[in-house]
Amino acid sequence: MMLHKVFVYGSLIKRQTQQELFGVNLPVYSKAVIKDWVLIKDKDYPYIMPSDGKSVQGSVVHLTPEQLEKADQWEDVPNVYQREKVTVRTTDGSFFNVWAYTRRNPS
């Protein structure tokens, strides 16, 4: 089965959200940092967007195709968030291209 690596930093990092969406707590593949992005905590939803010199801490989890589809629905892709490939650095210094939920044009 193909698993998708996803960088989580907001509601999807929370165990309660994972239980509600997937029926399980997702094992963390690795803690990770995404550079040149910033975490914005607005009144409705936290989101990340490009920002030179900033970084965002989070975790990388593996999702099945079915879980990824549920996460897309939860994140209201493409109306609120978009899912795009980003590069993260894990705690062991490795770099990976992973999915992340982003907002490039927040309203």
N, CA, C and O atoms as CSV, one atom per row, in Angstrom:
chain,resi,resn,atom,element,x,y,z
A,1,MET,N,N,0.840,-1.181,0.000
A,1,MET,CA,C,0.000,0.000,0.000
A,1,MET,C,C,0.883,1.242,0.000
A,1,MET,O,O,1.859,1.331,0.744
A,2,MET,N,N,0.521,2.188,-0.844
A,2,MET,CA,C,1.277,3.435,-0.914
A,2,MET,C,C,0.890,4.343,0.250
A,2,MET,O,O,-0.292,4.565,0.514
A,3,LEU,N,N,1.898,4.861,0.936
A,3,LEU,CA,C,1.666,5.813,2.018
A,3,LEU,C,C,2.190,7.177,1.593
A,3,LEU,O,O,3.215,7.281,0.919
A,4,HIS,N,N,1.481,8.208,1.991
A,4,HIS,CA,C,1.858,9.583,1.676
A,4,HIS,C,C,2.443,10.245,2.913
A,4,HIS,O,O,1.851,10.184,3.991
A,5,LYS,N,N,3.608,10.881,2.764
A,5,LYS,CA,C,4.188,11.659,3.865
A,5,LYS,C,C,3.518,13.032,3.877
A,5,LYS,O,O,3.444,13.710,2.852
A,6,VAL,N,N,3.030,13.432,5.060
A,6,VAL,CA,C,2.332,14.710,5.204
A,6,VAL,C,C,2.912,15.462,6.397
A,6,VAL,O,O,3.046,14.905,7.486
A,7,PHE,N,N,3.256,16.735,6.184
A,7,PHE,CA,C,3.719,17.615,7.253
A,7,PHE,C,C,2.486,18.174,7.953
A,7,PHE,O,O,1.648,18.826,7.330
A,8,VAL,N,N,2.384,17.909,9.270
A,8,VAL,CA,C,1.249,18.409,10.048
A,8,VAL,C,C,1.752,19.394,11.093
A,8,VAL,O,O,2.823,19.211,11.673
A,9,TYR,N,N,0.960,20.448,11.327
A,9,TYR,CA,C,1.396,21.518,12.223
A,9,TYR,C,C,0.237,22.133,12.998
A,9,TYR,O,O,0.468,22.838,13.980
A,10,GLY,N,N,-0.997,21.886,12.584
A,10,GLY,CA,C,-2.170,22.510,13.206
A,10,GLY,C,C,-3.099,21.458,13.768
A,10,GLY,O,O,-2.702,20.643,14.601
A,11,SER,N,N,-4.339,21.479,13.311
A,11,SER,CA,C,-5.334,20.556,13.864
A,11,SER,C,C,-4.991,19.095,13.586
A,11,SER,O,O,-5.314,18.228,14.399
A,12,LEU,N,N,-4.349,18.803,12.463
A,12,LEU,CA,C,-4.033,17.404,12.146
A,12,LEU,C,C,-2.938,16.823,13.033
A,12,LEU,O,O,-2.745,15.607,13.045
A,13,ILE,N,N,-2.219,17.658,13.772
A,13,ILE,CA,C,-1.194,17.143,14.683
A,13,ILE,C,C,-1.829,16.683,16.000
A,13,ILE,O,O,-1.205,15.964,16.781
A,14,LYS,N,N,-3.072,17.106,16.236
A,14,LYS,CA,C,-3.754,16.808,17.498
A,14,LYS,C,C,-4.329,15.396,17.490
A,14,LYS,O,O,-4.969,14.980,16.524
A,15,ARG,N,N,-4.093,14.668,18.576
A,15,ARG,CA,C,-4.574,13.288,18.695
A,15,ARG,C,C,-6.098,13.207,18.579
A,15,ARG,O,O,-6.626,12.283,17.959
A,16,GLN,N,N,-6.799,14.165,19.169
A,16,GLN,CA,C,-8.264,14.142,19.127
A,16,GLN,C,C,-8.771,14.245,17.685
A,16,GLN,O,O,-9.701,13.534,17.303
A,17,THR,N,N,-8.173,15.116,16.897
A,17,THR,CA,C,-8.557,15.258,15.490
A,17,THR,C,C,-8.262,13.976,14.729
A,17,THR,O,O,-9.079,13.534,13.921
A,18,GLN,N,N,-7.100,13.373,14.979
A,18,GLN,CA,C,-6.748,12.123,14.304
A,18,GLN,C,C,-7.753,11.021,14.632
A,18,GLN,O,O,-8.152,10.260,13.751
A,19,GLN,N,N,-8.159,10.936,15.893
A,19,GLN,CA,C,-9.155,9.932,16.294
A,19,GLN,C,C,-10.476,10.165,15.575
A,19,GLN,O,O,-11.089,9.225,15.070
A,20,GLU,N,N,-10.916,11.428,15.527
A,20,GLU,CA,C,-12.182,11.752,14.870
A,20,GLU,C,C,-12.140,11.434,13.378
A,20,GLU,O,O,-13.094,10.878,12.833
A,21,LEU,N,N,-11.042,11.785,12.719
A,21,LEU,CA,C,-10.945,11.618,11.270
A,21,LEU,C,C,-10.631,10.195,10.840
A,21,LEU,O,O,-11.266,9.652,9.936
A,22,PHE,N,N,-9.642,9.598,11.499
A,22,PHE,CA,C,-9.094,8.332,11.016
A,22,PHE,C,C,-9.400,7.138,11.911
A,22,PHE,O,O,-9.199,5.992,11.509
A,23,GLY,N,N,-9.890,7.402,13.135
A,23,GLY,CA,C,-10.174,6.316,14.071
A,23,GLY,C,C,-8.936,5.776,14.761
A,23,GLY,O,O,-9.017,4.792,15.495
A,24,VAL,N,N,-7.789,6.408,14.537
A,24,VAL,CA,C,-6.526,5.994,15.166
A,24,VAL,C,C,-5.679,7.229,15.425
A,24,VAL,O,O,-5.892,8.284,14.828
A,25,ASN,N,N,-4.716,7.082,16.324
A,25,ASN,CA,C,-3.679,8.093,16.483
A,25,ASN,C,C,-2.543,7.728,15.540
A,25,ASN,O,O,-2.043,6.603,15.567
A,26,LEU,N,N,-2.144,8.663,14.720
A,26,LEU,CA,C,-1.102,8.401,13.727
A,26,LEU,C,C,0.269,8.387,14.381
A,26,LEU,O,O,0.602,9.300,15.137
A,27,PRO,N,N,1.073,7.362,14.099
A,27,PRO,CA,C,2.445,7.399,14.602
A,27,PRO,C,C,3.218,8.499,13.882
A,27,PRO,O,O,3.056,8.695,12.677
A,28,VAL,N,N,4.048,9.205,14.615
A,28,VAL,CA,C,4.864,10.267,14.028
A,28,VAL,C,C,6.069,9.627,13.358
A,28,VAL,O,O,6.838,8.911,13.999
A,29,TYR,N,N,6.231,9.887,12.064
A,29,TYR,CA,C,7.395,9.397,11.337
A,29,TYR,C,C,8.636,10.144,11.812
A,29,TYR,O,O,9.681,9.539,12.054
A,30,SER,N,N,8.512,11.462,11.943
A,30,SER,CA,C,9.621,12.280,12.423
A,30,SER,C,C,9.117,13.673,12.755
A,30,SER,O,O,8.171,14.167,12.143
A,31,LYS,N,N,9.758,14.297,13.729
A,31,LYS,CA,C,9.584,15.736,13.920
A,31,LYS,C,C,10.282,16.398,12.738
A,31,LYS,O,O,11.243,15.850,12.198
A,32,ALA,N,N,9.804,17.576,12.333
A,32,ALA,CA,C,10.367,18.203,11.140
A,32,ALA,C,C,10.218,19.719,11.205
A,32,ALA,O,O,9.428,20.259,11.979
A,33,VAL,N,N,11.006,20.384,10.362
A,33,VAL,CA,C,10.967,21.841,10.228
A,33,VAL,C,C,10.844,22.167,8.747
A,33,VAL,O,O,11.488,21.540,7.905
A,34,ILE,N,N,10.021,23.142,8.442
A,34,ILE,CA,C,9.911,23.647,7.082
A,34,ILE,C,C,10.452,25.079,7.094
A,34,ILE,O,O,9.944,25.944,7.807
A,35,LYS,N,N,11.486,25.307,6.294
A,35,LYS,CA,C,12.153,26.626,6.280
A,35,LYS,C,C,11.542,27.531,5.218
A,35,LYS,O,O,11.007,27.072,4.208
A,36,ASP,N,N,11.639,28.824,5.480
A,36,ASP,CA,C,11.118,29.869,4.598
A,36,ASP,C,C,9.599,29.824,4.469
A,36,ASP,O,O,9.037,30.185,3.435
A,37,TRP,N,N,8.950,29.376,5.535
A,37,TRP,CA,C,7.498,29.430,5.691
A,37,TRP,C,C,7.226,29.958,7.090
A,37,TRP,O,O,8.075,29.860,7.976
A,38,VAL,N,N,6.032,30.521,7.285
A,38,VAL,CA,C,5.649,31.049,8.593
A,38,VAL,C,C,4.274,30.497,8.966
A,38,VAL,O,O,3.410,30.306,8.111
A,39,LEU,N,N,4.093,30.246,10.262
A,39,LEU,CA,C,2.800,29.808,10.785
A,39,LEU,C,C,2.010,31.040,11.203
A,39,LEU,O,O,2.466,31.836,12.024
A,40,ILE,N,N,0.833,31.186,10.633
A,40,ILE,CA,C,-0.074,32.283,10.967
A,40,ILE,C,C,-1.238,31.693,11.762
A,40,ILE,O,O,-1.883,30.742,11.322
A,41,LYS,N,N,-1.493,32.259,12.917
A,41,LYS,CA,C,-2.624,31.796,13.734
A,41,LYS,C,C,-3.700,32.872,13.687
A,41,LYS,O,O,-3.755,33.749,14.550
A,42,ASP,N,N,-4.561,32.795,12.659
A,42,ASP,CA,C,-5.619,33.794,12.578
A,42,ASP,C,C,-6.818,33.350,13.411
A,42,ASP,O,O,-6.768,32.308,14.064
A,43,LYS,N,N,-7.881,34.125,13.392
A,43,LYS,CA,C,-9.016,33.852,14.272
A,43,LYS,C,C,-9.753,32.569,13.910
A,43,LYS,O,O,-10.418,31.985,14.766
A,44,ASP,N,N,-9.650,32.119,12.667
A,44,ASP,CA,C,-10.375,30.925,12.246
A,44,ASP,C,C,-9.510,29.670,12.224
A,44,ASP,O,O,-9.834,28.674,12.871
A,45,TYR,N,N,-8.413,29.722,11.480
A,45,TYR,CA,C,-7.598,28.529,11.267
A,45,TYR,C,C,-6.116,28.893,11.261
A,45,TYR,O,O,-5.737,29.946,10.748
A,46,PRO,N,N,-5.276,28.021,11.831
A,46,PRO,CA,C,-3.838,28.228,11.624
A,46,PRO,C,C,-3.481,27.807,10.198
A,46,PRO,O,O,-4.083,26.885,9.648
A,47,TYR,N,N,-2.509,28.480,9.612
A,47,TYR,CA,C,-2.072,28.091,8.278
A,47,TYR,C,C,-0.619,28.495,8.098
A,47,TYR,O,O,-0.089,29.318,8.845
A,48,ILE,N,N,0.018,27.901,7.091
A,48,ILE,CA,C,1.389,28.275,6.755
A,48,ILE,C,C,1.401,28.924,5.382
A,48,ILE,O,O,0.609,28.594,4.500
A,49,MET,N,N,2.332,29.860,5.236
A,49,MET,CA,C,2.529,30.507,3.942
A,49,MET,C,C,4.011,30.861,3.800
A,49,MET,O,O,4.710,30.992,4.804
A,50,PRO,N,N,4.495,31.017,2.567
A,50,PRO,CA,C,5.906,31.332,2.358
A,50,PRO,C,C,6.313,32.622,3.061
A,50,PRO,O,O,5.563,33.599,3.072
A,51,SER,N,N,7.511,32.614,3.648
A,51,SER,CA,C,8.062,33.795,4.311
A,51,SER,C,C,9.560,33.583,4.499
A,51,SER,O,O,9.976,32.743,5.296
A,52,ASP,N,N,10.358,34.336,3.773
A,52,ASP,CA,C,11.816,34.188,3.826
A,52,ASP,C,C,12.342,34.337,5.247
A,52,ASP,O,O,11.964,35.254,5.977
A,53,GLY,N,N,13.215,33.420,5.618
A,53,GLY,CA,C,13.893,33.498,6.904
A,53,GLY,C,C,13.122,32.953,8.090
A,53,GLY,O,O,13.663,32.878,9.193
A,54,LYS,N,N,11.882,32.573,7.889
A,54,LYS,CA,C,11.070,32.013,8.976
A,54,LYS,C,C,11.101,30.494,8.884
A,54,LYS,O,O,11.584,29.937,7.898
A,55,SER,N,N,10.583,29.819,9.918
A,55,SER,CA,C,10.468,28.361,9.869
A,55,SER,C,C,9.289,27.920,10.725
A,55,SER,O,O,8.864,28.626,11.639
A,56,VAL,N,N,8.775,26.747,10.411
A,56,VAL,CA,C,7.622,26.184,11.110
A,56,VAL,C,C,7.986,24.792,11.601
A,56,VAL,O,O,8.506,23.972,10.844
A,57,GLN,N,N,7.712,24.535,12.869
A,57,GLN,CA,C,7.933,23.213,13.467
A,57,GLN,C,C,6.667,22.378,13.295
A,57,GLN,O,O,5.556,22.903,13.365
A,58,GLY,N,N,6.840,21.097,13.074
A,58,GLY,CA,C,5.705,20.194,12.969
A,58,GLY,C,C,6.181,18.762,12.991
A,58,GLY,O,O,7.267,18.457,13.485
A,59,SER,N,N,5.360,17.892,12.455
A,59,SER,CA,C,5.687,16.468,12.383
A,59,SER,C,C,5.328,15.942,11.006
A,59,SER,O,O,4.466,16.492,10.320
A,60,VAL,N,N,6.001,14.871,10.613
A,60,VAL,CA,C,5.659,14.159,9.389
A,60,VAL,C,C,4.963,12.867,9.793
A,60,VAL,O,O,5.462,12.105,10.620
A,61,VAL,N,N,3.799,12.639,9.192
A,61,VAL,CA,C,3.050,11.408,9.416
A,61,VAL,C,C,2.833,10.734,8.068
A,61,VAL,O,O,2.932,11.371,7.019
A,62,HIS,N,N,2.536,9.441,8.108
A,62,HIS,CA,C,2.196,8.694,6.903
A,62,HIS,C,C,0.686,8.527,6.848
A,62,HIS,O,O,0.063,8.133,7.834
A,63,LEU,N,N,0.098,8.827,5.691
A,63,LEU,CA,C,-1.333,8.632,5.496
A,63,LEU,C,C,-1.566,7.682,4.332
A,63,LEU,O,O,-0.862,7.730,3.324
A,64,THR,N,N,-2.563,6.820,4.484
A,64,THR,CA,C,-3.003,5.984,3.371
A,64,THR,C,C,-3.736,6.878,2.373
A,64,THR,O,O,-4.092,8.006,2.713
A,65,PRO,N,N,-3.969,6.402,1.153
A,65,PRO,CA,C,-4.751,7.208,0.206
A,65,PRO,C,C,-6.130,7.590,0.763
A,65,PRO,O,O,-6.600,8.706,0.543
A,66,GLU,N,N,-6.770,6.672,1.477
A,66,GLU,CA,C,-8.082,6.961,2.057
A,66,GLU,C,C,-7.973,8.030,3.146
A,66,GLU,O,O,-8.816,8.923,3.223
A,67,GLN,N,N,-6.946,7.944,3.981
A,67,GLN,CA,C,-6.743,8.949,5.023
A,67,GLN,C,C,-6.416,10.310,4.409
A,67,GLN,O,O,-6.864,11.341,4.910
A,68,LEU,N,N,-5.635,10.315,3.323
A,68,LEU,CA,C,-5.299,11.571,2.654
A,68,LEU,C,C,-6.564,12.228,2.101
A,68,LEU,O,O,-6.716,13.447,2.179
A,69,GLU,N,N,-7.458,11.434,1.551
A,69,GLU,CA,C,-8.727,11.967,1.048
A,69,GLU,C,C,-9.555,12.567,2.189
A,69,GLU,O,O,-10.150,13.633,2.030
A,70,LYS,N,N,-9.593,11.885,3.333
A,70,LYS,CA,C,-10.309,12.421,4.502
A,70,LYS,C,C,-9.668,13.712,4.996
A,70,LYS,O,O,-10.367,14.651,5.376
A,71,ALA,N,N,-8.338,13.760,4.990
A,71,ALA,CA,C,-7.634,14.975,5.409
A,71,ALA,C,C,-7.944,16.125,4.449
A,71,ALA,O,O,-8.132,17.260,4.887
A,72,ASP,N,N,-7.997,15.841,3.143
A,72,ASP,CA,C,-8.356,16.872,2.161
A,72,ASP,C,C,-9.748,17.433,2.457
A,72,ASP,O,O,-9.963,18.644,2.392
A,73,GLN,N,N,-10.683,16.553,2.779
A,73,GLN,CA,C,-12.040,17.006,3.104
A,73,GLN,C,C,-12.034,17.833,4.385
A,73,GLN,O,O,-12.688,18.874,4.452
A,74,TRP,N,N,-11.304,17.381,5.397
A,74,TRP,CA,C,-11.212,18.094,6.672
A,74,TRP,C,C,-10.643,19.496,6.465
A,74,TRP,O,O,-11.119,20.461,7.064
A,75,GLU,N,N,-9.620,19.602,5.613
A,75,GLU,CA,C,-8.957,20.878,5.361
A,75,GLU,C,C,-9.682,21.714,4.301
A,75,GLU,O,O,-9.237,22.810,3.959
A,76,ASP,N,N,-10.792,21.197,3.789
A,76,ASP,CA,C,-11.630,21.897,2.810
A,76,ASP,C,C,-10.824,22.324,1.584
A,76,ASP,O,O,-10.874,23.474,1.148
A,77,VAL,N,N,-10.072,21.347,1.040
A,77,VAL,CA,C,-9.305,21.564,-0.192
A,77,VAL,C,C,-10.293,21.560,-1.361
A,77,VAL,O,O,-11.095,20.628,-1.430
A,78,PRO,N,N,-10.298,22.501,-2.260
A,78,PRO,CA,C,-9.386,23.633,-2.423
A,78,PRO,C,C,-9.959,24.962,-1.915
A,78,PRO,O,O,-9.374,26.015,-2.170
A,79,ASN,N,N,-11.075,24.932,-1.212
A,79,ASN,CA,C,-11.754,26.178,-0.827
A,79,ASN,C,C,-11.007,26.978,0.233
A,79,ASN,O,O,-10.902,28.199,0.120
A,80,VAL,N,N,-10.487,26.310,1.261
A,80,VAL,CA,C,-9.784,27.005,2.341
A,80,VAL,C,C,-8.281,26.777,2.233
A,80,VAL,O,O,-7.500,27.728,2.256
A,81,TYR,N,N,-7.881,25.522,2.117
A,81,TYR,CA,C,-6.465,25.162,2.019
A,81,TYR,C,C,-6.193,24.552,0.657
A,81,TYR,O,O,-7.109,24.169,-0.071
A,82,GLN,N,N,-4.913,24.473,0.333
A,82,GLN,CA,C,-4.478,23.671,-0.801
A,82,GLN,C,C,-3.433,22.702,-0.283
A,82,GLN,O,O,-2.752,22.977,0.705
A,83,ARG,N,N,-3.311,21.570,-0.951
A,83,ARG,CA,C,-2.276,20.604,-0.582
A,83,ARG,C,C,-1.172,20.725,-1.617
A,83,ARG,O,O,-1.418,20.592,-2.816
A,84,GLU,N,N,0.053,20.980,-1.149
A,84,GLU,CA,C,1.175,21.122,-2.070
A,84,GLU,C,C,2.424,20.470,-1.492
A,84,GLU,O,O,2.533,20.254,-0.285
A,85,LYS,N,N,3.356,20.163,-2.379
A,85,LYS,CA,C,4.624,19.567,-1.965
A,85,LYS,C,C,5.544,20.646,-1.400
A,85,LYS,O,O,5.702,21.720,-1.980
A,86,VAL,N,N,6.144,20.333,-0.258
A,86,VAL,CA,C,7.119,21.215,0.381
A,86,VAL,C,C,8.304,20.357,0.813
A,86,VAL,O,O,8.192,19.134,0.903
A,87,THR,N,N,9.428,20.995,1.078
A,87,THR,CA,C,10.610,20.286,1.561
A,87,THR,C,C,10.754,20.517,3.051
A,87,THR,O,O,10.743,21.656,3.520
A,88,VAL,N,N,10.889,19.418,3.798
A,88,VAL,CA,C,11.090,19.505,5.246
A,88,VAL,C,C,12.441,18.904,5.602
A,88,VAL,O,O,12.985,18.077,4.870
A,89,ARG,N,N,12.974,19.341,6.752
A,89,ARG,CA,C,14.182,18.730,7.313
A,89,ARG,C,C,13.763,18.028,8.588
A,89,ARG,O,O,13.154,18.633,9.470
A,90,THR,N,N,14.093,16.741,8.684
A,90,THR,CA,C,13.742,15.966,9.868
A,90,THR,C,C,14.839,16.096,10.920
A,90,THR,O,O,15.906,16.650,10.656
A,91,THR,N,N,14.563,15.579,12.112
A,91,THR,CA,C,15.494,15.736,13.231
A,91,THR,C,C,16.847,15.082,12.972
A,91,THR,O,O,17.844,15.476,13.577
A,92,ASP,N,N,16.898,14.086,12.080
A,92,ASP,CA,C,18.192,13.459,11.781
A,92,ASP,C,C,18.942,14.179,10.658
A,92,ASP,O,O,20.001,13.724,10.225
A,93,GLY,N,N,18.390,15.306,10.186
A,93,GLY,CA,C,19.051,16.089,9.149
A,93,GLY,C,C,18.673,15.718,7.728
A,93,GLY,O,O,19.176,16.319,6.779
A,94,SER,N,N,17.792,14.732,7.564
A,94,SER,CA,C,17.357,14.329,6.226
A,94,SER,C,C,16.347,15.328,5.667
A,94,SER,O,O,15.618,15.982,6.413
A,95,PHE,N,N,16.320,15.431,4.345
A,95,PHE,CA,C,15.353,16.290,3.662
A,95,PHE,C,C,14.374,15.414,2.899
A,95,PHE,O,O,14.767,14.432,2.270
A,96,PHE,N,N,13.093,15.777,2.956
A,96,PHE,CA,C,12.046,15.038,2.255
A,96,PHE,C,C,11.079,16.016,1.607
A,96,PHE,O,O,10.813,17.091,2.143
A,97,ASN,N,N,10.557,15.630,0.446
A,97,ASN,CA,C,9.435,16.342,-0.155
A,97,ASN,C,C,8.169,15.666,0.346
A,97,ASN,O,O,7.977,14.466,0.155
A,98,VAL,N,N,7.321,16.437,0.979
A,98,VAL,CA,C,6.112,15.900,1.602
A,98,VAL,C,C,4.935,16.808,1.260
A,98,VAL,O,O,5.118,17.932,0.793
A,99,TRP,N,N,3.739,16.311,1.495
A,99,TRP,CA,C,2.545,17.140,1.346
A,99,TRP,C,C,2.391,18.041,2.567
A,99,TRP,O,O,2.770,17.670,3.677
A,100,ALA,N,N,1.831,19.226,2.349
A,100,ALA,CA,C,1.450,20.122,3.449
A,100,ALA,C,C,0.204,20.884,3.018
A,100,ALA,O,O,-0.010,21.144,1.833
A,101,TYR,N,N,-0.605,21.233,3.997
A,101,TYR,CA,C,-1.793,22.046,3.738
A,101,TYR,C,C,-1.419,23.502,3.955
A,101,TYR,O,O,-0.994,23.888,5.044
A,102,THR,N,N,-1.579,24.312,2.907
A,102,THR,CA,C,-1.108,25.694,2.904
A,102,THR,C,C,-2.225,26.642,2.470
A,102,THR,O,O,-3.252,26.230,1.930
A,103,ARG,N,N,-1.983,27.919,2.728
A,103,ARG,CA,C,-2.868,28.980,2.214
A,103,ARG,C,C,-1.971,30.079,1.671
A,103,ARG,O,O,-1.322,30.798,2.431
A,104,ARG,N,N,-1.939,30.200,0.362
A,104,ARG,CA,C,-1.098,31.228,-0.255
A,104,ARG,C,C,-1.842,32.548,-0.402
A,104,ARG,O,O,-1.215,33.605,-0.475
A,105,ASN,N,N,-3.146,32.501,-0.446
A,105,ASN,CA,C,-3.950,33.716,-0.613
A,105,ASN,C,C,-5.032,33.775,0.448
A,105,ASN,O,O,-6.217,33.704,0.122
A,106,PRO,N,N,-4.650,33.905,1.714
A,106,PRO,CA,C,-5.679,33.926,2.756
A,106,PRO,C,C,-6.569,35.155,2.616
A,106,PRO,O,O,-6.112,36.247,2.279
A,107,SER,N,N,-7.841,34.942,2.883
A,107,SER,CA,C,-8.779,36.067,2.768
A,107,SER,C,C,-9.111,36.640,4.129
A,107,SER,O,O,-9.885,37.592,4.226
